[in-house]
């Protein structure tokens, strides 16, 4: 096996992965599209949801938005470090991305807990059902992304080439981020 | 993008299999070889067809001779009947049609026809199949939990499905929903795999407009599946929350909206029809070209029609809901888009007929099935136009007329299209020929019993018999059509028995059929350049190079009457042609 062939195999693997992740993201867009679309329509059809929406903590959600956006930045920096060939930096930024993802989940968990303590559970009404369904579905995606990043972090630690996989994981991570950009105003900011 | 890499070394895993280094489990069960996975999908689909056929037999017996003891089952009450009708639909659509037409054909044909050694993600491919297997196991298990299988109809309409106490079935419907979720995950991964494979791994020279039509149609089917299933996934999550947590997404008392479920379900449910239809159409198109010894009429127009169909299929869903109480202003647009979709489909049907025109037709078994498909599908398509127009639809909604329509459409695809492909590619799959006389007998019996079963259903439906009643005799006005119901039941049993010649043929041919040459049908597409059955990695040292389109039959100036896609004409004759 010549070096040329190995290089071409690597690049075609990267292309395959990228095309696959874009199709996956397309189908994910439709999953969230269905859920978010249902929420918008249900909310447009029935007035009187603003009282419940007012129970949400806009400040916590703003912090969370900031946390998640920063994690997207560190993810992009992990990829930039990979392009520079700095494996130590790759690890550092991947770890930072994972920690920021966990911080997001932690704040989310605190929010959930305080709602539940106040008696606002998923079956308390339409707004709460949608709130828990949408943010829960999103949180599952954050967990999945964090797991993928953790696997890459371990691979980088063992000196394995993380290569194109960082870019693919990054595309997914940014997508999860963008979903939150839609959820944040729809749930927290619109009364 | 147009010219994929020419260097595609045999992956190490594939090379290992070729040397027999993997044991039984890795070779036949947890395999990553796309051909073996295709056979696994095929086996799963055929097995579930038995289950679905058995449910159909019990239902038909109950309708003909209500409340008698059914041989091989026992008495059927209304609750059991609901479970039968629900699971018959679910199993036939999701566990027979999709595994065979999309799973088996897609996995087998895509790498072989584009000139790839395997799928882009072989392990993901294995995972897709095994998730589907678990899903099938869940749906089979759901019959045996307390209160029996799911009973809210295959559409699972809310609010009936949203609370356990409405149907009396708790775990049956929960398992049914979980099975759906896994099924969708499986075909989502499969679809991503199909698309990535076809986009990145085509053989040198295999441009998009040299792809066989069945590949185009499998890919279009994958795209519309990927893009339509999302809303139903989120709807399934919401329905599961309604059932398990007591939320009220679809329950009016809690502020929910049952119509939301209907919209989300049919937003997927209608494209799903085309997910099943397109691969069947593709198989028929391949067979028509080969056995007419003519190029496909209007190759590019068929591709454009396929894409148009795929697009239109996403905006017709509410024609299932004309009587649901949705805003009546929506009826006209959806009626129009529904009737509009018959334009590209009719174009494809005309292309099929014009491909036959003045061809030198070889009436082999696959060709008979393909011709049968054209005839039966046009019949189903015509009632489709009838049902698409809202005034008639409102009149016959939820009657056996609808049952007759979708059985004519779906069974012509699954039975006629499916057997077209199966008889045609059997030599490539198993390396042996099927028995022709038995195949013809199978075709003839199926054609006769199919029509005798489903044609009278139109009349029964127009007489007003609803779709999902367990006992037609409880209505006086239906007494008049009861003789027809008895006839349908007897003929349906005939249709089931008519599959025996196939089963015998299939089993016998796998073991003892005549050995197949690489290209027994003298076809031009790439899969016939590989040995029968293809080894692991499909081709030996070199991947074939593609020089022309897939349907070069009876070209002038060539001794045989076809030009395989991978044959380079000698330089001199190529110059002469110019």
Interface residues (C-beta under 8 A of the other chain):
Chain A: X1 X4 X5 X8 X9 X12 X15 X16 X19 X20 X23 X24 X26 X27 X28 X29 X30 X31 X32 X33 X34 X35 X37 X38 X41 X42 X45 X46 X122 X123 X125 X126 X129 X130 X133 X137
Chain B: X4 X5 X7 X8 X9 X120 X121 X188 X191 X192 X193 X195 X196 X199 X200 X201 X226 X227 X228 X229 X230 X231 X232 X233 X234 X235 X237 X238 X241 X245 X246 X247 X248 X249 X254 X255 X256 X257 X260 X264 X267
